[in-house]
Amino acid sequence: MPARDRFHSVMRIGPVQIGTHRDRNGHTKHAAVCTANRCGWSADYSSQTAAQLAARTHRCTVR
């Protein structure tokens, strides 16, 4: 079976990237992922607005 993780509408806010994808049930989800070294923060949201808010307020604890 082919992989379903195909991200589109990728945007970047600081070190956080937001990408839109469909989950295994066919629902549209928005993933926010921090790209800083050793941070490891990521989360899925049902709306892009929520993902953007999380990206704007994210603070990495690793320094």
All heavy atoms as TSV, in Angstrom:
chain	resi	resn	atom	element	x	y	z
A	1	MET	N	N	0.839	-1.162	0.000
A	1	MET	CA	C	0.000	0.000	0.000
A	1	MET	C	C	0.895	1.240	0.000
A	1	MET	O	O	1.853	1.314	0.773
A	1	MET	CB	C	-0.899	-0.024	1.233
A	1	MET	CG	C	-1.831	1.144	1.280
A	1	MET	SD	S	-3.296	0.950	2.297
A	1	MET	CE	C	-2.671	0.629	3.888
A	2	PRO	N	N	0.601	2.255	-0.818
A	2	PRO	CA	C	1.445	3.447	-0.874
A	2	PRO	C	C	1.308	4.274	0.399
A	2	PRO	O	O	0.290	4.245	1.084
A	2	PRO	CB	C	0.918	4.201	-2.089
A	2	PRO	CG	C	-0.463	3.728	-2.284
A	2	PRO	CD	C	-0.489	2.311	-1.799
A	3	ALA	N	N	2.354	5.027	0.686
A	3	ALA	CA	C	2.342	5.898	1.860
A	3	ALA	C	C	1.344	7.031	1.660
A	3	ALA	O	O	1.209	7.572	0.570
A	3	ALA	CB	C	3.731	6.463	2.105
A	4	ARG	N	N	0.645	7.401	2.716
A	4	ARG	CA	C	-0.370	8.448	2.622
A	4	ARG	C	C	0.125	9.797	3.120
A	4	ARG	O	O	-0.587	10.772	3.029
A	4	ARG	CB	C	-1.593	8.039	3.438
A	4	ARG	CG	C	-2.317	6.884	2.853
A	4	ARG	CD	C	-3.629	6.689	3.574
A	4	ARG	NE	N	-4.374	5.643	2.920
A	4	ARG	CZ	C	-4.866	4.591	3.517
A	4	ARG	NH1	N	-4.707	4.447	4.804
A	4	ARG	NH2	N	-5.517	3.677	2.852
A	5	ASP	N	N	1.306	9.840	3.685
A	5	ASP	CA	C	1.808	11.095	4.232
A	5	ASP	C	C	2.361	11.976	3.130
A	5	ASP	O	O	3.555	12.029	2.886
A	5	ASP	CB	C	2.877	10.834	5.292
A	5	ASP	CG	C	2.275	10.303	6.566
A	5	ASP	OD1	O	1.089	10.571	6.807
A	5	ASP	OD2	O	2.985	9.632	7.312
A	6	ARG	N	N	1.481	12.675	2.474
A	6	ARG	CA	C	1.864	13.641	1.450
A	6	ARG	C	C	1.429	15.006	1.932
A	6	ARG	O	O	0.243	15.286	2.026
A	6	ARG	CB	C	1.195	13.317	0.131
A	6	ARG	CG	C	1.498	11.897	-0.285
A	6	ARG	CD	C	1.820	11.826	-1.685
A	6	ARG	NE	N	2.171	10.441	-1.977
A	6	ARG	CZ	C	2.510	10.043	-3.134
A	6	ARG	NH1	N	2.528	10.879	-4.131
A	6	ARG	NH2	N	2.843	8.792	-3.332
A	7	PHE	N	N	2.395	15.828	2.259
A	7	PHE	CA	C	2.101	17.142	2.797
A	7	PHE	C	C	1.995	18.153	1.671
A	7	PHE	O	O	2.742	18.126	0.715
A	7	PHE	CB	C	3.194	17.573	3.772
A	7	PHE	CG	C	3.182	16.781	5.043
A	7	PHE	CD1	C	3.956	15.646	5.171
A	7	PHE	CD2	C	2.385	17.178	6.092
A	7	PHE	CE1	C	3.938	14.915	6.337
A	7	PHE	CE2	C	2.360	16.452	7.261
A	7	PHE	CZ	C	3.137	15.314	7.396
A	8	HIS	N	N	1.046	19.040	1.805
A	8	HIS	CA	C	0.911	20.162	0.877
A	8	HIS	C	C	0.619	21.402	1.706
A	8	HIS	O	O	0.420	21.314	2.915
A	8	HIS	CB	C	-0.177	19.900	-0.178
A	8	HIS	CG	C	-1.533	19.642	0.386
A	8	HIS	ND1	N	-2.444	20.627	0.616
A	8	HIS	CD2	C	-2.124	18.482	0.793
A	8	HIS	CE1	C	-3.542	20.106	1.117
A	8	HIS	NE2	N	-3.376	18.807	1.252
A	9	SER	N	N	0.629	22.534	1.100
A	9	SER	CA	C	0.434	23.811	1.796
A	9	SER	C	C	1.400	23.945	2.970
A	9	SER	O	O	1.005	24.263	4.091
A	9	SER	CB	C	-1.011	23.957	2.284
A	9	SER	OG	O	-1.913	23.891	1.220
A	10	VAL	N	N	2.667	23.683	2.711
A	10	VAL	CA	C	3.681	23.764	3.760
A	10	VAL	C	C	4.076	25.220	3.951
A	10	VAL	O	O	4.321	25.952	2.994
A	10	VAL	CB	C	4.915	22.913	3.396
A	10	VAL	CG1	C	6.002	23.053	4.437
A	10	VAL	CG2	C	4.512	21.464	3.233
A	11	MET	N	N	4.100	25.655	5.208
A	11	MET	CA	C	4.532	27.010	5.538
A	11	MET	C	C	5.452	26.957	6.741
A	11	MET	O	O	5.481	25.952	7.460
A	11	MET	CB	C	3.338	27.929	5.796
A	11	MET	CG	C	2.532	27.570	7.010
A	11	MET	SD	S	1.073	28.586	7.270
A	11	MET	CE	C	1.641	30.205	7.021
A	12	ARG	N	N	6.204	28.003	6.955
A	12	ARG	CA	C	7.173	28.040	8.039
A	12	ARG	C	C	6.950	29.302	8.871
A	12	ARG	O	O	6.843	30.402	8.323
A	12	ARG	CB	C	8.576	28.031	7.461
A	12	ARG	CG	C	9.656	27.924	8.481
A	12	ARG	CD	C	11.006	27.821	7.771
A	12	ARG	NE	N	12.023	27.389	8.677
A	12	ARG	CZ	C	12.376	26.130	8.877
A	12	ARG	NH1	N	11.783	25.178	8.201
A	12	ARG	NH2	N	13.305	25.828	9.734
A	13	ILE	N	N	6.890	29.125	10.187
A	13	ILE	CA	C	6.803	30.242	11.129
A	13	ILE	C	C	7.932	30.044	12.131
A	13	ILE	O	O	7.851	29.172	13.003
A	13	ILE	CB	C	5.436	30.284	11.842
A	13	ILE	CG1	C	4.316	30.486	10.829
A	13	ILE	CG2	C	5.416	31.384	12.897
A	13	ILE	CD1	C	2.929	30.418	11.400
A	14	GLY	N	N	8.988	30.801	11.993
A	14	GLY	CA	C	10.171	30.616	12.833
A	14	GLY	C	C	10.764	29.245	12.572
A	14	GLY	O	O	10.912	28.832	11.422
A	15	PRO	N	N	11.066	28.484	13.627
A	15	PRO	CA	C	11.622	27.144	13.425
A	15	PRO	C	C	10.551	26.074	13.190
A	15	PRO	O	O	10.859	24.913	12.976
A	15	PRO	CB	C	12.364	26.876	14.735
A	15	PRO	CG	C	11.576	27.629	15.742
A	15	PRO	CD	C	11.120	28.882	15.025
A	16	VAL	N	N	9.275	26.465	13.215
A	16	VAL	CA	C	8.172	25.502	13.110
A	16	VAL	C	C	7.646	25.461	11.683
A	16	VAL	O	O	7.374	26.495	11.074
A	16	VAL	CB	C	7.031	25.871	14.083
A	16	VAL	CG1	C	5.881	24.894	13.967
A	16	VAL	CG2	C	7.544	25.912	15.507
A	17	GLN	N	N	7.509	24.241	11.148
A	17	GLN	CA	C	6.890	24.038	9.842
A	17	GLN	C	C	5.489	23.486	10.036
A	17	GLN	O	O	5.261	22.631	10.896
A	17	GLN	CB	C	7.687	23.050	9.006
A	17	GLN	CG	C	8.880	23.658	8.344
A	17	GLN	CD	C	9.510	22.691	7.353
A	17	GLN	OE1	O	9.479	21.487	7.550
A	17	GLN	NE2	N	10.080	23.231	6.304
A	18	ILE	N	N	4.550	23.980	9.211
A	18	ILE	CA	C	3.168	23.517	9.247
A	18	ILE	C	C	2.847	22.925	7.888
A	18	ILE	O	O	3.098	23.553	6.856
A	18	ILE	CB	C	2.202	24.667	9.554
A	18	ILE	CG1	C	2.535	25.290	10.901
A	18	ILE	CG2	C	0.758	24.176	9.535
A	18	ILE	CD1	C	1.805	26.571	11.162
A	19	GLY	N	N	2.315	21.712	7.889
A	19	GLY	CA	C	1.947	21.048	6.642
A	19	GLY	C	C	0.563	20.435	6.754
A	19	GLY	O	O	0.155	19.955	7.812
A	20	THR	N	N	-0.172	20.456	5.653
A	20	THR	CA	C	-1.520	19.890	5.610
A	20	THR	C	C	-1.455	18.507	4.987
A	20	THR	O	O	-0.771	18.301	3.992
A	20	THR	CB	C	-2.443	20.800	4.783
A	20	THR	OG1	O	-2.399	22.114	5.341
A	20	THR	CG2	C	-3.868	20.298	4.791
A	21	HIS	N	N	-2.166	17.549	5.587
A	21	HIS	CA	C	-2.190	16.180	5.073
A	21	HIS	C	C	-3.526	15.536	5.409
A	21	HIS	O	O	-4.334	16.093	6.142
A	21	HIS	CB	C	-1.028	15.363	5.667
A	21	HIS	CG	C	-1.157	15.123	7.137
A	21	HIS	ND1	N	-1.664	13.960	7.656
A	21	HIS	CD2	C	-0.854	15.905	8.201
A	21	HIS	CE1	C	-1.663	14.028	8.970
A	21	HIS	NE2	N	-1.169	15.208	9.333
A	22	ARG	N	N	-3.766	14.371	4.865
A	22	ARG	CA	C	-4.968	13.602	5.193
A	22	ARG	C	C	-4.557	12.421	6.059
A	22	ARG	O	O	-3.581	11.741	5.767
A	22	ARG	CB	C	-5.653	13.101	3.937
A	22	ARG	CG	C	-6.240	14.215	3.118
A	22	ARG	CD	C	-7.341	13.671	2.223
A	22	ARG	NE	N	-7.921	14.743	1.443
A	22	ARG	CZ	C	-9.040	15.358	1.790
A	22	ARG	NH1	N	-9.688	14.999	2.861
A	22	ARG	NH2	N	-9.512	16.331	1.046
A	23	ASP	N	N	-5.329	12.180	7.126
A	23	ASP	CA	C	-5.015	11.046	7.989
A	23	ASP	C	C	-5.573	9.768	7.375
A	23	ASP	O	O	-6.121	9.774	6.276
A	23	ASP	CB	C	-5.538	11.270	9.409
A	23	ASP	CG	C	-7.051	11.346	9.492
A	23	ASP	OD1	O	-7.737	11.192	8.470
A	23	ASP	OD2	O	-7.549	11.562	10.615
A	24	ARG	N	N	-5.435	8.657	8.072
A	24	ARG	CA	C	-5.852	7.366	7.521
A	24	ARG	C	C	-7.360	7.252	7.323
A	24	ARG	O	O	-7.826	6.400	6.594
A	24	ARG	CB	C	-5.339	6.232	8.392
A	24	ARG	CG	C	-5.946	6.199	9.767
A	24	ARG	CD	C	-5.439	5.073	10.580
A	24	ARG	NE	N	-4.021	5.264	10.826
A	24	ARG	CZ	C	-3.247	4.398	11.406
A	24	ARG	NH1	N	-3.711	3.266	11.815
A	24	ARG	NH2	N	-1.984	4.651	11.592
A	25	ASN	N	N	-8.137	8.128	7.972
A	25	ASN	CA	C	-9.586	8.137	7.801
A	25	ASN	C	C	-10.043	9.113	6.720
A	25	ASN	O	O	-11.244	9.258	6.494
A	25	ASN	CB	C	-10.270	8.481	9.125
A	25	ASN	CG	C	-9.986	7.453	10.184
A	25	ASN	OD1	O	-9.875	6.269	9.901
A	25	ASN	ND2	N	-9.831	7.897	11.416
A	26	GLY	N	N	-9.110	9.803	6.111
A	26	GLY	CA	C	-9.441	10.739	5.043
A	26	GLY	C	C	-9.743	12.143	5.519
A	26	GLY	O	O	-10.134	12.994	4.736
A	27	HIS	N	N	-9.551	12.417	6.816
A	27	HIS	CA	C	-9.795	13.753	7.349
A	27	HIS	C	C	-8.566	14.630	7.139
A	27	HIS	O	O	-7.439	14.163	7.252
A	27	HIS	CB	C	-10.112	13.681	8.846
A	27	HIS	CG	C	-11.318	12.875	9.152
A	27	HIS	ND1	N	-11.267	11.701	9.869
A	27	HIS	CD2	C	-12.618	13.060	8.821
A	27	HIS	CE1	C	-12.478	11.207	9.986
A	27	HIS	NE2	N	-13.323	12.011	9.347
A	28	THR	N	N	-8.789	15.893	6.868
A	28	THR	CA	C	-7.690	16.835	6.686
A	28	THR	C	C	-7.153	17.242	8.051
A	28	THR	O	O	-7.903	17.643	8.933
A	28	THR	CB	C	-8.168	18.086	5.929
A	28	THR	OG1	O	-8.666	17.668	4.661
A	28	THR	CG2	C	-7.036	19.068	5.718
A	29	LYS	N	N	-5.846	17.129	8.220
A	29	LYS	CA	C	-5.167	17.496	9.461
A	29	LYS	C	C	-4.024	18.447	9.140
A	29	LYS	O	O	-3.521	18.485	8.017
A	29	LYS	CB	C	-4.595	16.256	10.163
A	29	LYS	CG	C	-5.627	15.260	10.593
A	29	LYS	CD	C	-6.418	15.782	11.749
A	29	LYS	CE	C	-7.392	14.722	12.209
A	29	LYS	NZ	N	-8.141	15.133	13.368
A	30	HIS	N	N	-3.610	19.189	10.139
A	30	HIS	CA	C	-2.516	20.145	9.989
A	30	HIS	C	C	-1.468	19.809	11.038
A	30	HIS	O	O	-1.753	19.859	12.235
A	30	HIS	CB	C	-3.028	21.569	10.161
A	30	HIS	CG	C	-4.165	21.883	9.242
A	30	HIS	ND1	N	-3.974	22.282	7.945
A	30	HIS	CD2	C	-5.497	21.803	9.417
A	30	HIS	CE1	C	-5.144	22.461	7.369
A	30	HIS	NE2	N	-6.091	22.165	8.250
A	31	ALA	N	N	-0.280	19.461	10.597
A	31	ALA	CA	C	0.803	19.076	11.500
A	31	ALA	C	C	1.747	20.252	11.685
A	31	ALA	O	O	2.139	20.901	10.714
A	31	ALA	CB	C	1.563	17.883	10.939
A	32	ALA	N	N	2.095	20.526	12.935
A	32	ALA	CA	C	3.084	21.544	13.272
A	32	ALA	C	C	4.281	20.825	13.879
A	32	ALA	O	O	4.129	20.055	14.826
A	32	ALA	CB	C	2.506	22.551	14.261
A	33	VAL	N	N	5.475	21.069	13.305
A	33	VAL	CA	C	6.684	20.366	13.720
A	33	VAL	C	C	7.817	21.370	13.887
A	33	VAL	O	O	8.071	22.172	12.990
A	33	VAL	CB	C	7.087	19.306	12.664
A	33	VAL	CG1	C	8.353	18.601	13.071
A	33	VAL	CG2	C	5.961	18.328	12.433
A	34	CYS	N	N	8.496	21.309	15.037
A	34	CYS	CA	C	9.656	22.170	15.260
A	34	CYS	C	C	10.873	21.509	14.621
A	34	CYS	O	O	11.142	20.331	14.844
A	34	CYS	CB	C	9.884	22.391	16.751
A	34	CYS	SG	S	11.239	23.539	17.074
A	35	THR	N	N	11.627	22.279	13.849
A	35	THR	CA	C	12.784	21.745	13.136
A	35	THR	C	C	14.100	22.053	13.843
A	35	THR	O	O	15.160	21.768	13.298
A	35	THR	CB	C	12.833	22.300	11.703
A	35	THR	OG1	O	12.897	23.723	11.766
A	35	THR	CG2	C	11.613	21.870	10.914
A	36	ALA	N	N	14.049	22.625	15.045
A	36	ALA	CA	C	15.273	22.916	15.794
A	36	ALA	C	C	15.909	21.610	16.268
A	36	ALA	O	O	15.210	20.638	16.559
A	36	ALA	CB	C	14.962	23.813	16.984
A	37	ASN	N	N	17.229	21.607	16.362
A	37	ASN	CA	C	17.951	20.420	16.822
A	37	ASN	C	C	17.552	20.063	18.242
A	37	ASN	O	O	17.464	20.925	19.106
A	37	ASN	CB	C	19.458	20.658	16.774
A	37	ASN	CG	C	19.960	20.700	15.357
A	37	ASN	OD1	O	19.334	20.186	14.455
A	37	ASN	ND2	N	21.098	21.340	15.169
A	38	ARG	N	N	17.291	18.780	18.478
A	38	ARG	CA	C	16.965	18.198	19.776
A	38	ARG	C	C	15.692	18.727	20.414
A	38	ARG	O	O	15.485	18.560	21.605
A	38	ARG	CB	C	18.134	18.379	20.745
A	38	ARG	CG	C	19.399	17.708	20.283
A	38	ARG	CD	C	20.496	17.779	21.311
A	38	ARG	NE	N	20.407	18.935	22.176
A	38	ARG	CZ	C	21.417	19.699	22.509
A	38	ARG	NH1	N	22.607	19.442	22.056
A	38	ARG	NH2	N	21.251	20.717	23.316
A	39	CYS	N	N	14.820	19.383	19.681
A	39	CYS	CA	C	13.574	19.871	20.265
A	39	CYS	C	C	12.540	18.747	20.306
A	39	CYS	O	O	12.039	18.407	21.357
A	39	CYS	CB	C	13.024	21.062	19.496
A	39	CYS	SG	S	11.474	21.697	20.198
A	40	GLY	N	N	12.188	18.190	19.164
A	40	GLY	CA	C	11.288	17.052	19.117
A	40	GLY	C	C	9.816	17.371	19.290
A	40	GLY	O	O	8.997	16.465	19.430
A	41	TRP	N	N	9.412	18.627	19.286
A	41	TRP	CA	C	8.004	18.988	19.468
A	41	TRP	C	C	7.252	18.845	18.153
A	41	TRP	O	O	7.701	19.274	17.099
A	41	TRP	CB	C	7.900	20.429	19.957
A	41	TRP	CG	C	6.483	20.889	20.098
A	41	TRP	CD1	C	5.645	20.634	21.128
A	41	TRP	CD2	C	5.740	21.670	19.160
A	41	TRP	NE1	N	4.423	21.215	20.896
A	41	TRP	CE2	C	4.469	21.852	19.683
A	41	TRP	CE3	C	6.041	22.217	17.916
A	41	TRP	CZ2	C	3.479	22.564	19.024
A	41	TRP	CZ3	C	5.064	22.925	17.256
A	41	TRP	CH2	C	3.795	23.091	17.814
A	42	SER	N	N	6.072	18.232	18.222
A	42	SER	CA	C	5.178	18.156	17.067
A	42	SER	C	C	3.764	17.921	17.571
A	42	SER	O	O	3.564	17.384	18.664
A	42	SER	CB	C	5.584	17.033	16.115
A	42	SER	OG	O	5.391	15.788	16.734
A	43	ALA	N	N	2.784	18.334	16.760
A	43	ALA	CA	C	1.386	18.153	17.143
A	43	ALA	C	C	0.515	18.217	15.895
A	43	ALA	O	O	0.872	18.873	14.911
A	43	ALA	CB	C	0.958	19.221	18.137
A	44	ASP	N	N	-0.624	17.519	15.932
A	44	ASP	CA	C	-1.619	17.563	14.854
A	44	ASP	C	C	-2.806	18.393	15.312
A	44	ASP	O	O	-3.228	18.317	16.471
A	44	ASP	CB	C	-2.112	16.160	14.503
A	44	ASP	CG	C	-1.179	15.424	13.580
A	44	ASP	OD1	O	-0.394	16.094	12.890
A	44	ASP	OD2	O	-1.245	14.197	13.536
A	45	TYR	N	N	-3.350	19.171	14.390
A	45	TYR	CA	C	-4.499	20.031	14.671
A	45	TYR	C	C	-5.544	19.848	13.582
A	45	TYR	O	O	-5.231	19.485	12.462
A	45	TYR	CB	C	-4.066	21.499	14.738
A	45	TYR	CG	C	-3.088	21.772	15.853
A	45	TYR	CD1	C	-1.720	21.749	15.616
A	45	TYR	CD2	C	-3.531	22.021	17.132
A	45	TYR	CE1	C	-0.821	21.978	16.639
A	45	TYR	CE2	C	-2.637	22.248	18.162
A	45	TYR	CZ	C	-1.294	22.232	17.910
A	45	TYR	OH	O	-0.408	22.440	18.914
A	46	SER	N	N	-6.795	20.122	13.930
A	46	SER	CA	C	-7.878	19.974	12.958
A	46	SER	C	C	-8.067	21.231	12.117
A	46	SER	O	O	-8.715	21.183	11.078
A	46	SER	CB	C	-9.184	19.612	13.665
A	46	SER	OG	O	-9.510	20.604	14.616
A	47	SER	N	N	-7.499	22.363	12.544
A	47	SER	CA	C	-7.600	23.586	11.747
A	47	SER	C	C	-6.221	24.205	11.566
A	47	SER	O	O	-5.346	24.071	12.439
A	47	SER	CB	C	-8.546	24.598	12.408
A	47	SER	OG	O	-7.958	25.139	13.565
A	48	GLN	N	N	-6.049	24.889	10.472
A	48	GLN	CA	C	-4.761	25.513	10.190
A	48	GLN	C	C	-4.528	26.701	11.117
A	48	GLN	O	O	-3.400	26.985	11.501
A	48	GLN	CB	C	-4.686	25.962	8.734
A	48	GLN	CG	C	-3.311	26.444	8.346
A	48	GLN	CD	C	-3.165	26.661	6.861
A	48	GLN	OE1	O	-4.149	26.682	6.135
A	48	GLN	NE2	N	-1.952	26.826	6.419
A	49	THR	N	N	-5.598	27.362	11.517
A	49	THR	CA	C	-5.471	28.481	12.438
A	49	THR	C	C	-4.888	28.038	13.779
A	49	THR	O	O	-4.035	28.715	14.353
A	49	THR	CB	C	-6.841	29.135	12.662
A	49	THR	OG1	O	-7.414	29.453	11.399
A	49	THR	CG2	C	-6.726	30.391	13.486
A	50	ALA	N	N	-5.335	26.894	14.277
A	50	ALA	CA	C	-4.812	26.365	15.530
A	50	ALA	C	C	-3.338	25.993	15.393
A	50	ALA	O	O	-2.534	26.230	16.305
A	50	ALA	CB	C	-5.620	25.157	15.973
A	51	ALA	N	N	-2.960	25.418	14.265
A	51	ALA	CA	C	-1.563	25.062	14.031
A	51	ALA	C	C	-0.692	26.313	13.947
A	51	ALA	O	O	0.435	26.330	14.465
A	51	ALA	CB	C	-1.438	24.234	12.759
A	52	GLN	N	N	-1.189	27.368	13.320
A	52	GLN	CA	C	-0.434	28.612	13.231
A	52	GLN	C	C	-0.266	29.258	14.599
A	52	GLN	O	O	0.800	29.773	14.927
A	52	GLN	CB	C	-1.109	29.584	12.275
A	52	GLN	CG	C	-1.002	29.179	10.835
A	52	GLN	CD	C	-1.772	30.114	9.923
A	52	GLN	OE1	O	-2.370	31.089	10.366
A	52	GLN	NE2	N	-1.758	29.810	8.635
A	53	LEU	N	N	-1.303	29.218	15.419
A	53	LEU	CA	C	-1.217	29.769	16.763
A	53	LEU	C	C	-0.199	29.000	17.596
A	53	LEU	O	O	0.610	29.592	18.316
A	53	LEU	CB	C	-2.579	29.741	17.442
A	53	LEU	CG	C	-2.629	30.257	18.875
A	53	LEU	CD1	C	-2.255	31.730	18.913
A	53	LEU	CD2	C	-3.989	30.026	19.475
A	54	ALA	N	N	-0.206	27.678	17.493
A	54	ALA	CA	C	0.763	26.867	18.219
A	54	ALA	C	C	2.182	27.159	17.751
A	54	ALA	O	O	3.110	27.207	18.556
A	54	ALA	CB	C	0.438	25.391	18.040
A	55	ALA	N	N	2.367	27.374	16.453
A	55	ALA	CA	C	3.686	27.680	15.914
A	55	ALA	C	C	4.184	29.036	16.406
A	55	ALA	O	O	5.362	29.197	16.721
A	55	ALA	CB	C	3.649	27.660	14.391
A	56	ARG	N	N	3.288	29.999	16.496
A	56	ARG	CA	C	3.687	31.325	16.952
A	56	ARG	C	C	4.026	31.353	18.438
A	56	ARG	O	O	4.841	32.152	18.881
A	56	ARG	CB	C	2.582	32.332	16.659
A	56	ARG	CG	C	2.509	32.732	15.217
A	56	ARG	CD	C	1.469	33.830	15.004
A	56	ARG	NE	N	1.498	34.317	13.642
A	56	ARG	CZ	C	0.855	33.761	12.627
A	56	ARG	NH1	N	0.128	32.681	12.815
A	56	ARG	NH2	N	0.940	34.266	11.405
A	57	THR	N	N	3.387	30.514	19.242
A	57	THR	CA	C	3.604	30.529	20.679
A	57	THR	C	C	4.595	29.464	21.162
A	57	THR	O	O	4.894	29.410	22.350
A	57	THR	CB	C	2.265	30.334	21.438
A	57	THR	OG1	O	1.682	29.103	21.037
A	57	THR	CG2	C	1.316	31.490	21.138
A	58	HIS	N	N	5.104	28.618	20.252
A	58	HIS	CA	C	6.045	27.557	20.638
A	58	HIS	C	C	7.385	28.147	21.056
A	58	HIS	O	O	7.935	29.017	20.382
A	58	HIS	CB	C	6.242	26.581	19.468
A	58	HIS	CG	C	7.343	25.605	19.718
A	58	HIS	ND1	N	7.244	24.616	20.659
A	58	HIS	CD2	C	8.571	25.489	19.171
A	58	HIS	CE1	C	8.364	23.906	20.667
A	58	HIS	NE2	N	9.184	24.422	19.772
A	59	ARG	N	N	7.886	27.657	22.174
A	59	ARG	CA	C	9.217	28.016	22.645
A	59	ARG	C	C	9.998	26.755	22.894
A	59	ARG	O	O	9.561	25.885	23.658
A	59	ARG	CB	C	9.142	28.820	23.948
A	59	ARG	CG	C	8.395	30.124	23.835
A	59	ARG	CD	C	9.166	31.128	22.990
A	59	ARG	NE	N	8.426	32.355	22.837
A	59	ARG	CZ	C	7.831	32.741	21.717
A	59	ARG	NH1	N	7.888	31.983	20.654
A	59	ARG	NH2	N	7.189	33.878	21.663
A	60	CYS	N	N	11.141	26.617	22.260
A	60	CYS	CA	C	11.990	25.441	22.451
A	60	CYS	C	C	12.630	25.479	23.827
A	60	CYS	O	O	13.132	26.530	24.245
A	60	CYS	CB	C	13.082	25.391	21.389
A	60	CYS	SG	S	12.488	25.169	19.730
A	61	THR	N	N	12.622	24.353	24.513
A	61	THR	CA	C	13.251	24.288	25.820
A	61	THR	C	C	14.734	23.962	25.712
A	61	THR	O	O	15.475	24.166	26.662
A	61	THR	CB	C	12.557	23.228	26.707
A	61	THR	OG1	O	12.607	21.983	26.027
A	61	THR	CG2	C	11.131	23.604	26.977
A	62	VAL	N	N	15.172	23.459	24.565
A	62	VAL	CA	C	16.579	23.116	24.359
A	62	VAL	C	C	17.353	24.356	23.953
A	62	VAL	O	O	16.943	25.102	23.086
A	62	VAL	CB	C	16.703	22.036	23.252
A	62	VAL	CG1	C	18.153	21.703	22.997
A	62	VAL	CG2	C	15.922	20.815	23.632
A	63	ARG	N	N	18.470	24.582	24.600
A	63	ARG	CA	C	19.297	25.749	24.260
A	63	ARG	C	C	20.686	25.312	23.905
A	63	ARG	O	O	21.259	24.453	24.389
A	63	ARG	CB	C	19.337	26.717	25.404
A	63	ARG	CG	C	17.978	27.226	25.735
A	63	ARG	CD	C	17.992	28.727	25.802
A	63	ARG	NE	N	16.652	29.138	26.181
A	63	ARG	CZ	C	15.883	29.855	25.399
A	63	ARG	NH1	N	16.306	30.233	24.227
A	63	ARG	NH2	N	14.710	30.212	25.786
